[in-house]
């Protein structure tokens, strides 16, 4: 419980620029994750790509989004 309180306090003590960059990082995580899911599951995708490559590219985007999220978590909530 104390660790959660410290990380919350650390987040609230950030400058407005750092807070904006944290929110932007979260938005980019959501963007890459959503784009990866769309590429994998969108049947009427406007660009003709082999289904195997389409799935691989979508998985690559999802993995990249989680790497960004892990780095964001490490930079913002590490004690």
HELIX and SHEET records of a PDB file:
HELIX    1   1 UNK A    2  UNK A   12  1                                  11    
HELIX    2   2 UNK A   16  UNK A   41  1                                  26    
HELIX    3   3 UNK A   51  UNK A   77  1                                  27    
END                                                                             
